[in-house]
């Protein structure tokens, strides 16, 4: 997995490529924790390069989304790949 960070108008955009699964989710968690610890409550997550997403990855996305929502923020998924859309279905993460 590779993770890059860009900022657009003060909003961090985390770009993820590869697999978001039990083996790799800690890397994404650390990146998201770093952004949240900087005080950001609105985060965009570009998953266009994600090749697979398992239940561990879904749970991580839900947890981060819930945390940000409780603090007045949001997690916006952008550029979701077909494999990500298939796993998330019509869930609330895609509706955000």
C-alpha positions as CSV (number, residue, x, y, z in Angstrom):
1,X,0.0,0.0,0.0
2,X,1.2,3.5,-0.7
3,X,-0.3,6.6,1.0
4,X,0.3,10.2,-0.1
5,X,-1.1,13.4,1.4
6,X,-2.1,16.5,-0.5
7,X,-4.0,19.5,0.8
8,X,-6.6,21.5,-1.1
9,X,-8.0,24.7,0.4
10,X,-6.9,23.5,3.8
11,X,-8.5,20.1,3.6
12,X,-6.2,17.1,3.7
13,X,-6.6,14.6,0.9
14,X,-5.2,11.2,1.6
15,X,-4.5,9.2,-1.6
16,X,-4.4,5.5,-1.1
17,X,-3.1,2.9,-3.6
18,X,-3.1,-0.9,-3.1
19,X,-4.9,-3.1,-0.5
20,X,-6.7,-1.8,2.5
21,X,-6.9,-5.0,4.5
22,X,-5.8,-6.6,7.8
23,X,-2.2,-6.7,6.7
24,X,-2.0,-3.0,5.7
25,X,-4.7,-1.1,7.6
26,X,-2.3,0.2,10.3
27,X,-0.5,2.3,7.7
28,X,-3.7,4.1,6.8
29,X,-4.7,4.4,10.5
30,X,-1.4,6.1,11.3
31,X,-1.9,8.5,8.4
32,X,-5.4,9.4,9.4
33,X,-4.4,9.7,13.1
34,X,-1.7,12.1,12.1
35,X,-4.1,14.3,10.2
36,X,-6.7,14.2,13.0
37,X,-4.0,15.1,15.6
38,X,-3.2,18.2,13.5
39,X,-6.7,19.3,14.3
40,X,-8.4,18.5,10.9
41,X,-12.0,17.3,11.2
42,X,-12.7,17.3,7.5
43,X,-10.7,14.8,5.5
44,X,-11.0,13.6,1.9
45,X,-9.9,10.0,1.1
46,X,-9.1,9.2,-2.5
47,X,-9.5,5.5,-2.9
48,X,-9.3,5.4,-6.7
49,X,-6.1,3.3,-6.5
50,X,-7.4,0.8,-4.0
51,X,-7.4,-2.7,-5.4
52,X,-9.1,-4.5,-2.5
53,X,-10.9,-3.5,0.7
54,X,-11.7,-6.1,3.4
55,X,-13.8,-5.9,6.6
56,X,-10.9,-4.5,8.6
57,X,-10.6,-1.6,6.1
58,X,-14.4,-1.0,6.2
59,X,-14.3,-0.9,10.0
60,X,-11.5,1.6,10.0
61,X,-13.3,3.9,7.5
62,X,-16.5,3.7,9.6
63,X,-14.6,4.4,12.8
64,X,-12.8,7.4,11.4
65,X,-16.0,8.7,9.8
66,X,-18.0,8.3,13.1
67,X,-15.2,10.0,15.1
68,X,-15.1,13.0,12.7
69,X,-18.9,13.3,12.6
70,X,-19.0,13.4,16.5
71,X,-16.5,16.3,16.3
72,X,-18.5,18.3,13.6
73,X,-16.4,17.0,10.7
74,X,-16.7,14.4,7.9
75,X,-14.8,11.8,6.0
76,X,-15.5,12.2,2.2
77,X,-14.6,9.3,0.0
78,X,-13.6,10.4,-3.5
79,X,-12.5,8.5,-6.6
80,X,-13.7,5.2,-5.2
81,X,-12.6,2.2,-7.3
82,X,-15.0,-0.4,-8.5
83,X,-13.7,-2.9,-6.0
84,X,-14.3,-0.4,-3.2
85,X,-17.8,0.4,-4.4
86,X,-18.6,-3.2,-4.6
87,X,-17.6,-3.8,-0.9
88,X,-19.2,-0.7,0.5
89,X,-22.4,-1.2,-1.5
90,X,-24.9,1.5,-0.9
91,X,-23.6,2.2,2.7
92,X,-23.4,5.6,4.3
93,X,-19.7,6.1,3.5
94,X,-20.5,6.3,-0.2
95,X,-23.5,8.6,0.4
96,X,-21.3,11.2,2.2
